[in-house]
């Protein structure tokens, strides 16, 4: 049987994931609660997985390999609070450079799929100010940025999504900007938490 795709986890012929990688994903599901320490304020974030094989390779396939189908699959695993009454799902925007390179913003795709699960809308809430991408930076450099500004008038209850949390700087700054704009609830979920 011929497949026109490879497994996003290991590269063998498969439409999305091979049996072995699917088994690893299903058995590696958290959810994990992590705390990010940004500006001396500890914030909790729920992650579906640890950033390890095969989830790390799946995220990289989505970000750098154009595998947007992976984002839909991973969005289905995000740990959502079914009792929460969010008005909108937002995302931590990628840098303009990364969006140009990829042709899309993976955070927006995640937000769209999560919004569909919740039966609400997704919306751009933040604009990333020009600056260096977080990818490849060390911990100290990551903690300094990125910087965001509000895009439009945000609602009062927001669910923010992202693909990976490392230091928590991006989510922390995004939450801070939204709260400064009057958002009362800014919960956050991510696909994976890096150690």
Beta strands, then each sheet from edge to edge (+ up, - down):
strand 1: 32-38
strand 2: 41-50
strand 3: 88-91
strand 4: 121-122
strand 5: 126-128
strand 6: 148-150
strand 7: 157-165
strand 8: 185-193
sheet 1: 1+ 2- 8- 7- 3- 4-
sheet 2: 5+ 6-
end
